[in-house]
Amino acid sequence: MTGLLKSYCHRGSESPLIGKTVSEHFAEVAKRFPLREAVVSVQQGRRLTYSQLASEADLMSRGLISMGFNRGDRIGIWSTNNIEWLILQLATARIGAILVNINPACRAREVSYAITRSGLNCLFTIPSFRSSNYINMLTELVPELMTSGPENIRSSLYPGLKRIVLYDPISPLRTERPAPGFTLWQDLQKKAEQIPEDRLDGITASLDIDDTINIQFTSGTTGFPKAVMLSHHNILNNAWFSARELGFTEDDRLCVTVPFYHCFGMVLANLLCLSVGACIVMPSEYFDPLAALKAIDAERCTALHGVPTMFMAELEHPEFRSFDLSSLRTGIMAGAPCQPGLVRRVMDEMGCRDILIGYGETEASPLTHLTAATDSLMLRTETVGRNLPHQEVKVIDPSNGAIVAIEKTGEICFRGYHVMKGYYSDPESTKQAIDPDGWLHSGDLGSMDEEGYLRITGRLKEMIIRGGENIYPREIEDYIFTHPKVAEVAVFGVPDDYYGEEVMAWIRLHAGLSATSDEISEYCRGKLAHFKIPKYIWFVEGFPMTVTGKIQKFRMRES
């Protein structure tokens, strides 16, 4: 499995890779378990069996075709967790369209970037989320919504955008349009009747397993988020082999607290369950520790996924001991460094004895490593386990690309079915991420032991991970720099006991001017997602620099 001297590991498997599209595999599962519950949305009060979910997804697929959408079109979703999100995920895969995931915390400026960067053709959205009024933001971005019909938006700013579809997961029968240019979810359902089922089946049969069906926004080191392209083959196999590592079957019920827009939710929750006939349980539209605890108890969930802060919030909730969590067996904790003490608490206090620690990245579909229930407590708390079957991993010296010796630290690289197809319309960034031999360079630092267990020790890249959210310093820097008093700004992550990392900004003001932290925070509020707004703001006279004029952020972190 692994060399004796070098940090390289390849895991084979008795089970071959799945050579089907997501739709083909899901159809087989739905046929085997038609009456089993596929999804339960507690907040919406809705339950769908596999047969019902397949029917709903097919209806939406035909509706998309009736609106003129086809294989390769980019269809975005800007929403919290709900059944409609899941239906659209399956429907886009059924016709070969590319689902573009947009963080529900995004503001107008960030949504504009996502639409432009992905060349979006259609956007599905809910009316609002917390303080974010999506309808107002969209009419600001696309003023043509106020004057044109739903079939003829013709946005001057986004020429490829043909439709904006509104749906209300709490009041699904709403019929009023907030502006004449919005299409309603029901419009697609009605138009679906125009498309015969055999035409849909023919489209699905023509798809290829290597077709791109998902775009996730992420970033390597600097700059705005990149658009990661993932295929049927990428995400279906990642979900399927993750399910096998967890021991998942049709009898499992997963409490999903992670957001669907992220690979953790879309692949390792939704698709993982659907790949084996398990049930997806949604406690709420966004993470709520009390709702999660109630759902585990009431729905007898056998598994729970989350980032470390989510598990901590559940453990420390005042009503924690009021719930029966004895049904819990397993789950994945990932998305940020997992403290050994927290892992032990989840095992002991939540009774989730087989909780596993996962590691990966969006560009790898996303899971590359997972501990096992049979691993020792030390391995389960101090490593991220071994790579999944049919994957290769190596640790290299970033200065020359040579594989380092066992237990030596270097950059972690991946190769296999799970490596992304590339960044959408960005061949240069793709070339920087994936070398000519097909190795994806993670930018993370780690070491490997003789059995292939991986320890994460740090990051080459500057991306901040706050409570499972990937945050890109350049994006925040670019916005703060627009403040008229700011002459220079540097953003980086600093350690935080709760979130893993918090955002910090060093700011140099123009000569003779003064500002406060509150003033900068207020300037960001409403323009950046709340988790991107720096918690710590220092005003400085200058930055530590190299002789060539590059800012040394590692010295700032040490200050």
Secondary structure, 3 states (H helix, E strand, C coil): CECCCECEEEECCCCCCCCCCHHHHHHHHHHHCCCCEEEEECCCCEEEEHHHHHHHHHHHHHHHHHCCCCCCCEEEEECCCCHHHHHHHHHHHHHCCEEEEECCCCCHHHHHHHHHHHCCCEEEECCEECCEEHHHHHHHHCHHHHCCCCCCCCCCCCCCCCEEEECCCCCCCCCCCCCCCCEEHHHHHHHHHHCCHHHHHHHHHCCCCCCEEEEEEECCCCCCCEEEEEEHHHHHHHHHHHHHHHCCCCCCEEECCCCCCCHHHHHHHHHHHHHHCCEEEECCCCCCHHHHHHHHHHHCCCEECECHHHHHHHHCCCCHHHCCCCCCCEEEECCCCCCHHHHHHHHHCCCCCEEEEEEECHHHCCEEEECCCCCCHHHHHHCCCEECCCEEEEEECCCCCCECECCCCEEEEEEECCCCCEECCCHHHHHHHECCCCCEEEEEEEEECCCCCEEEEEECCCCEEECCEEECHHHHHHHHCCCCCEEEEEEEEEEECCCEEEEEEEEEECCCCCCCHHHHHHHHECCECHHHCCCEEEECCCCCECCCCCECHHHHHHC
